[in-house]
């Protein structure tokens, strides 16, 4: 299960940083570590799409992020660091061009956790796509998955866990009262209470997704365009 969006980290709504990525650019290692964990499967998929075998892509994902977290951090004075996704894609291209250099053993202790078997299964569903397209799609789907997992955790902690398996189908706004009636009957709740739960689920979904996207840019004026690109890539 991917990590939920942490409340204690710098986000678009808190100071002194405008976003998690802004904190990372300014040297906040824990912020960079959080972002690395979110992006690891996308990086793995990009490396696989560039021809690396699964085992090698696994190792190189570790080394890429270990170097990023230790000896080769973002340099706002010499490179474009406005958007985390674009920054990673440029750094990946440079990493391959440099011959996939190793990180040292101490730096490897900083490598991000990710489900490697899951990353491979997801990559295999992305065949016949260019590496950058694979990266962008896995990035987008990963953001949506993290949002759903965080919502599930929040609703479960709030005592509404029984509803969670039934709420995601309402995100599309398709269907009518018949669907509400069916779900209400299955879950033992009233239709009116289900309407309230769906409204709150949709609202919180939008909030969490926007917050997650906002944490990958430095200029918050870019959030809407980044969100649009993410939803297009995931479709």
C-alpha positions as CSV (number, residue, x, y, z in Angstrom):
1,X,0.0,0.0,0.0
2,X,1.4,3.4,-0.9
3,X,2.0,5.9,2.0
4,X,-0.9,8.3,2.7
5,X,-0.4,12.0,2.3
6,X,1.3,13.1,5.6
7,X,-0.2,15.9,7.6
8,X,3.1,16.9,9.2
9,X,5.0,17.6,6.1
10,X,5.2,21.1,4.4
11,X,2.4,21.5,2.0
12,X,0.8,24.2,-0.1
13,X,-1.2,25.4,2.9
14,X,1.7,25.7,5.4
15,X,4.8,27.8,6.0
16,X,7.7,28.3,5.6
17,X,7.5,26.3,2.3
18,X,5.0,26.7,-0.5
19,X,4.9,23.1,-1.3
20,X,6.7,19.8,-0.6
21,X,8.7,20.2,-3.8
22,X,9.7,23.7,-2.8
23,X,10.9,22.4,0.6
24,X,12.9,19.7,-1.3
25,X,14.5,22.2,-3.6
26,X,15.5,24.3,-0.6
27,X,17.3,21.4,1.1
28,X,14.6,19.6,3.2
29,X,15.7,16.0,2.9
30,X,12.6,14.5,4.4
31,X,10.5,16.3,1.8
32,X,12.7,14.9,-1.0
33,X,12.4,11.5,0.5
34,X,8.6,11.7,0.6
35,X,8.5,12.8,-3.1
36,X,11.0,10.0,-4.1
37,X,8.7,7.4,-2.6
38,X,5.7,8.8,-4.5
39,X,7.7,8.8,-7.8
40,X,9.7,5.6,-7.5
41,X,7.3,3.4,-9.6
42,X,7.2,6.0,-12.4
43,X,11.0,6.1,-12.5
44,X,11.2,2.3,-12.5
45,X,8.7,2.1,-15.4
46,X,10.7,4.7,-17.3
47,X,13.9,2.7,-16.9
48,X,12.1,-0.5,-18.0
49,X,10.6,1.3,-21.0
50,X,14.2,2.3,-22.0
51,X,15.2,-1.4,-22.2
52,X,16.5,-2.3,-18.8
53,X,15.5,-5.7,-17.5
54,X,13.4,-5.8,-14.3
55,X,16.3,-6.6,-11.9
56,X,18.5,-3.8,-13.4
57,X,15.7,-1.3,-13.4
58,X,15.1,-2.1,-9.7
59,X,18.7,-1.5,-8.8
60,X,19.0,1.7,-10.9
61,X,15.9,3.2,-9.4
62,X,17.6,2.8,-6.0
63,X,20.8,4.3,-7.2
64,X,19.1,7.2,-9.1
65,X,17.2,8.3,-6.0
66,X,20.1,7.7,-3.6
67,X,22.2,10.1,-5.7
68,X,19.4,12.6,-5.8
69,X,19.0,12.5,-2.0
70,X,22.7,12.7,-1.3
71,X,25.3,13.9,-3.8
72,X,23.2,15.3,-6.6
73,X,20.3,17.4,-5.2
74,X,18.3,20.0,-7.2
75,X,20.2,23.1,-8.0
76,X,17.9,26.0,-8.6
77,X,20.8,28.2,-9.7
78,X,21.7,26.0,-12.7
79,X,18.5,24.1,-13.7
80,X,14.8,24.4,-14.1
81,X,13.2,23.2,-10.8
82,X,9.7,24.6,-11.1
83,X,7.9,21.2,-11.6
84,X,9.1,18.0,-9.9
85,X,7.8,15.7,-12.7
86,X,9.7,17.5,-15.4
87,X,12.8,17.8,-13.2
88,X,12.8,14.0,-12.7
89,X,12.4,13.3,-16.4
90,X,15.3,15.6,-17.3
91,X,17.5,14.1,-14.5
92,X,16.6,10.5,-15.7
93,X,17.7,11.3,-19.2
94,X,21.0,12.8,-17.9
95,X,21.4,9.7,-15.6
96,X,21.2,7.3,-18.6
97,X,23.4,9.6,-20.7
98,X,26.0,9.4,-17.9
99,X,26.0,5.6,-18.0
100,X,23.8,4.9,-15.0
101,X,26.4,5.7,-12.3
102,X,26.3,4.1,-8.9
103,X,25.6,5.7,-5.6
104,X,27.9,4.9,-2.7
105,X,26.8,2.5,-0.1
106,X,26.0,5.1,2.5
107,X,23.8,7.0,0.1
108,X,21.9,3.8,-0.8
109,X,20.5,3.8,2.8
110,X,18.4,6.8,1.6
111,X,16.7,5.0,-1.3
112,X,12.9,5.1,-1.3
113,X,10.6,2.2,-0.4
114,X,8.3,1.0,-3.2
115,X,6.6,-2.3,-4.0
116,X,8.8,-3.7,-6.7
117,X,6.6,-6.6,-7.8
118,X,3.6,-4.2,-8.1
119,X,5.8,-1.7,-10.1
120,X,6.6,-4.5,-12.6
121,X,3.0,-5.7,-12.9
122,X,1.9,-2.1,-13.6
123,X,4.7,-1.5,-16.1
124,X,3.7,-4.6,-18.1
125,X,0.3,-3.0,-18.6
126,X,2.0,0.0,-20.3
127,X,3.5,-1.8,-23.3
128,X,3.7,0.0,-26.7
129,X,4.3,3.4,-25.2
130,X,7.3,5.6,-25.4
131,X,9.3,5.9,-22.1
132,X,8.2,9.5,-21.4
133,X,4.6,8.5,-22.0
134,X,5.0,5.5,-19.7
135,X,6.4,7.8,-17.0
136,X,3.7,10.4,-17.3
137,X,0.9,7.8,-17.2
138,X,2.3,5.9,-14.2
139,X,2.9,9.3,-12.5
140,X,-0.8,10.2,-13.0
141,X,-2.2,6.8,-12.0
142,X,0.0,6.8,-9.0
143,X,-1.3,10.1,-7.8
144,X,-4.9,8.9,-8.2
145,X,-4.1,5.7,-6.4
146,X,-2.5,7.6,-3.5
147,X,-5.5,9.9,-3.3
148,X,-7.9,6.9,-3.1
149,X,-5.8,5.1,-0.5
150,X,-5.6,8.3,1.7
151,X,-9.4,8.7,1.4
152,X,-9.9,5.0,2.4
153,X,-7.7,5.6,5.5
154,X,-9.5,8.7,6.5
155,X,-13.0,7.2,6.1
156,X,-11.9,4.0,8.0
157,X,-10.5,6.1,10.8
158,X,-13.7,8.0,11.0
159,X,-15.8,4.8,11.4
160,X,-17.1,4.8,7.8
161,X,-14.9,2.0,6.5
162,X,-17.8,-0.2,5.5
163,X,-18.8,2.4,2.9
164,X,-15.4,2.8,1.3
165,X,-15.6,-0.1,-1.1
166,X,-18.8,1.3,-2.6
167,X,-17.9,5.0,-2.8
168,X,-15.3,5.1,-5.5
169,X,-17.9,4.2,-8.2
170,X,-19.6,7.6,-7.5
171,X,-16.6,9.7,-8.4
172,X,-17.6,9.6,-12.1
173,X,-21.1,11.2,-11.4
174,X,-22.6,8.5,-13.6
175,X,-25.7,6.5,-12.6
176,X,-28.8,7.8,-10.7
177,X,-30.9,7.1,-7.7
178,X,-31.2,3.4,-8.6
179,X,-27.5,3.0,-7.9
180,X,-27.8,4.9,-4.6
181,X,-30.7,2.6,-3.6
182,X,-28.6,-0.5,-4.4
183,X,-25.6,0.6,-2.4
184,X,-27.7,1.9,0.5
185,X,-29.4,-1.6,0.7
186,X,-26.0,-3.4,0.6
187,X,-24.5,-1.2,3.3
188,X,-27.5,-0.9,5.6
189,X,-27.6,2.9,5.4
190,X,-30.3,5.3,4.2
191,X,-30.2,6.8,0.7
192,X,-30.0,10.3,2.2
193,X,-27.1,9.4,4.4
194,X,-25.4,7.8,1.4
195,X,-25.8,11.0,-0.6
196,X,-24.1,12.9,2.2
197,X,-21.2,10.4,2.3
198,X,-20.8,10.6,-1.5
199,X,-20.7,14.4,-1.4
200,X,-18.1,14.4,1.3
201,X,-16.1,11.7,-0.5
202,X,-16.0,13.6,-3.8
203,X,-15.2,16.8,-2.0
204,X,-12.3,15.3,-0.1
205,X,-11.1,13.5,-3.2
206,X,-10.8,16.8,-5.0
207,X,-9.0,18.4,-2.0
208,X,-6.5,15.6,-1.6
209,X,-5.7,15.3,-5.3
210,X,-5.2,19.1,-5.6
211,X,-3.0,19.1,-2.5
212,X,-0.9,16.2,-3.9
213,X,-0.5,17.9,-7.3
214,X,0.3,21.2,-5.6
215,X,3.1,19.6,-3.7
216,X,5.0,18.9,-6.9
217,X,5.2,22.5,-8.2
218,X,6.9,25.6,-6.7
219,X,4.5,28.1,-8.3
220,X,1.0,27.5,-7.1
221,X,-0.4,29.2,-10.2
222,X,0.7,26.0,-12.0
223,X,-1.6,23.7,-10.0
224,X,-4.6,23.9,-12.3
225,X,-2.6,23.2,-15.5
226,X,-0.7,20.3,-13.8
227,X,-4.0,18.8,-12.5
228,X,-5.4,19.0,-16.0
229,X,-2.4,17.2,-17.5
230,X,-2.5,14.6,-14.8
231,X,-6.2,13.7,-15.5
232,X,-5.6,13.6,-19.2
233,X,-2.6,11.3,-18.8
234,X,-4.6,9.0,-16.5
235,X,-7.5,8.6,-18.9
